[in-house]
Amino acid sequence: MATPSQHDLRNDFRALLQSGKCYYTASTFDPMSARIAADLGFEVGILGGSVASLQVLAAPDFALITLSEFTEQATRIGRVARLPIIADADHGYGNALNVMRTITELERAGVAALTIEDTLLPAKYGRKSTDLIPLEEAVGKLKAALEARIDPAMSIIARTNAGQLTIEETVTRVKSYQALGVDGICMVGIRNFDHLEAITQHLTIPVMLVAYDNPELRDRERLAACGVRIVVNGHAAYFAAIKATYDCLREQRGIAEGTLNPSELSTRYSTLAENRAWANKYMDVQE
C-alpha cells in the first residue's frame, strides 16, 4: 500500500476536525508504531513532547529536547505514516521567531498538525514549570506560526493549560487565539464536563483535549457535542513498549527480579532524579 502524501494526510486531519465526531489519538513514537496504529484503524496519531524526550534522550519532560532532535523523530515518522500525525511542538522552542522556525521544520517533516502552547518553557529561575506566558506574547507567537505556514492544509492548534487559570481567564485566552484564525484549541487541565462546557460555549472552532484518561471525560458523544474532536488519553503504548523491552531483556539474562510497572521503569531509566536534583540545586525550583 502506497504511503499517502503529506498534503492528503493534512486534509484527512481537517476532515476529522469537521466531522462532528470525537477521536482518540494513538501514541506514535517511531515509524513502526505509526504503521501499527494505522493498520489497527486509528484515525490520528500524536508524537508527544514527553515521549520524544524519553525516546530520543531518555530524559524527562523538562524542555530538554531540541527542535532539531524533535524534528528528526517527526521526520522518521512522517515519511512512512499512513495516518495524520499531530506534533506536540511545546512552546515552539523559544520566542515568536523560534516558533516560525519550528513551523517550517515540522511542516517539512510531514506532520498534519501541531500544537503551540502558552506555557513558560523552559521553566525560569524560581518559577513553576506550569507558569504561562503573558497573553500578548502568546498571541504574537501564534501570529508568527500562522505567518510561517506554507501549506494551508496543515493545522495549527493553540494550546493552553485550563487547570492553571480561572474559567474567565481561560475563556479570554482561547477567544483571543480563536480570533487569530488558528485551526483549533487544545486544552489540558479540564476537570469535568461542567468545566469544559463553561469554556467551549464561547468557541466556534474544534477542540482538542489532553485528558490523561480522566474518568470525568469519557462520554465521547458528550465530548463531541462540546466541539471536542481530538482526545489525547496519554501514551500507554510507549510505556508498554518500555515494559516489554525490560521484561524481555531481564528474562534473557535469567534475572528473577519481579517486573516493574511502566511508571517505575521510566523513572528508573530516564534521568529524572538527576534533573530534579540539578533543578533544585541551580534553579531554586518553586513546586
C-alpha positions, -999 to +999 in steps of 0.1 A: +000+000+000+014+034-010+020+060+017-004+089+014+010+123+006+016+147+034-009+171+019-036+143+017-030+134+053-034+170+063-067+172+045-077+139+063-070+156+096-090+186+087-119+163+078-117+148+113-119+183+127-151+190+107-167+156+112-188+162+142-172+131+160-146+127+187-115+107+180-089+092+204-052+096+193-027+067+191+006+074+207+031+072+178+067+075+188+085+059+159+078+047+123+067+012+134+042+025+160+027+048+133+023+020+109+007-003+135-017+025+146-029+030+110-032-007+104-054-011+136-077+016+123-067+047+143-077+078+126-050+101+140-017+097+159+003+121+181+041+125+188+041+137+223+069+160+235+074+140+267+075+107+247+100+122+222+122+133+251+123+098+266+127+081+232+155+103+219+173+114+252+160+091+279+153+124+296+122+137+314+097+163+300+118+193+312+121+210+278+155+194+272+149+181+237+159+205+209+139+214+179+163+195+156+161+164+177+123+165+178+121+172+141+143+143+132+120+120+151+089+136+134+106+131+100+112+094+106+075+090+114+062+114+087+080+097+058+061+064+064+029+074+082-004+063+068-025+084+092-023+121+102+003+128+129-001+157+154+032+170+167+033+183+202+056+213+195+056+225+231+062+263+233+077+264+197+112+261+212+115+298+220+101+332+211+080+341+181+109+339+157+118+305+170+081+295+165+084+304+128+114+281+125+095+254+143+066+256+119+089+255+089+108+224+102+078+204+113+059+212+081+088+198+061+088+168+085+054+159+072+031+163+103-005+170+097-010+193+126+009+207+156+002+224+189+019+255+202+013+262+239+015+292+260+035+276+288+066+294+300+092+269+288+118+261+298+110+269+334+127+301+345+147+305+377+124+303+407+093+298+387+069+268+383+071+247+352+033+253+348+035+291+346+020+307+314+035+335+293+015+368+291-015+367+267+001+393+244+032+372+240+012+341+232-008+360+206+024+371+190+038+336+188+006+322+173+005+351+147+041+341+138+031+305+135+003+313+111+026+335+091+052+308+087+029+281+075+033+274+038+008+246+033-026+259+044-038+224+049-015+219+079-034+226+111-020+249+138-036+244+172-032+268+201-028+250+235-034+264+270-035+249+305-070+255+317-061+239+350-038+268+359-064+295+351-098+306+362-126+299+337-127+336+329-090+337+322-092+306+301-121+320+281-102+352+275-072+333+262-090+308+239-112+335+224-081+356+216-065+326+200-096+318+180-098+353+167-063+349+152-076+322+129-060+291+144-075+258+134-083+245+168-079+250+206-061+224+227-066+224+265-051+205+293-063+205+329-101+203+321-116+188+353-151+176+341-179+184+317-191+215+337-156+229+334-154+220+297-188+234+287-182+267+305-153+272+281-164+256+249-197+276+248-175+305+238-158+287+209-167+280+173-136+261+163-127+225+170-113+215+204-086+191+213-083+178+249-053+163+267-074+143+291-050+117+305-080+093+306-098+114+331-129+093+341-150+125+342-144+130+305-151+096+289-185+102+273-175+106+236-209+117+224-210+144+250-174+154+242-184+157+205-214+178+214-190+202+232-169+206+200-142+182+211-128+164+180-095+150+193-087+135+227-052+125+239-055+100+267-018+096+274+009+075+259+002+040+272+016+023+241+050+039+246+052+029+282+041-006+274+070-008+249+094+002+277+080-025+299+081-052+272+118-043+265+127-045+302+109-078+307+124-094+276+159-084+284+155-094+321+143-128+312+171-133+286+196-126+314+179-150+337+172-124+363+143-134+386+135-099+398+098-092+398+087-070+369+083-032+375+054-012+362+059+013+333+060+043+356+087+028+378+107+018+347+105+053+331+116+068+364+145+044+368+159+046+333+154+082+325+174+110+340+145+122+361+162+121+395+194+138+382+175+166+365+153+172+396+184+174+417+201+198+393+170+220+391+168+222+429+205+230+431+208+256+403+173+269+397+157+273+431+126+255+418+093+265+432+070+235+435 
